Amino acid sequence: MIGAPSDDCSIPVADYQSFYALTQEFLMRVQRQADVSMVSFDSLLCDSVRCVTELNGKFLYVDSVHLTHDASLLLAHKLGLSGEE
């Protein structure tokens, strides 16, 4: 588990970066070597201090790493990847 309890259930960005450092490194290597694109939600979910775990009153995760279906749709829409205008 990452982060510390907070009133808004956010995760300190330093904890997030530390927890996912090896995963991020691996994904960047795959992106370079396999010539594929990686979609990151970090810019939508994190600022310089914290990463949110809820958005628009909806929880984003079903566990510590997997987005809910609704969160996936919401974030895809925010990135312009949903095919909807």
Secondary structure, 3 states (H helix, E strand, C coil): CCCCCCCCCCEEHHHHHHHCHHHHHHHHHHHHHHCCCCCCCHHHHECCCEECCEECCEECECCCCCECHHHHHHHHHHCCCCCCC
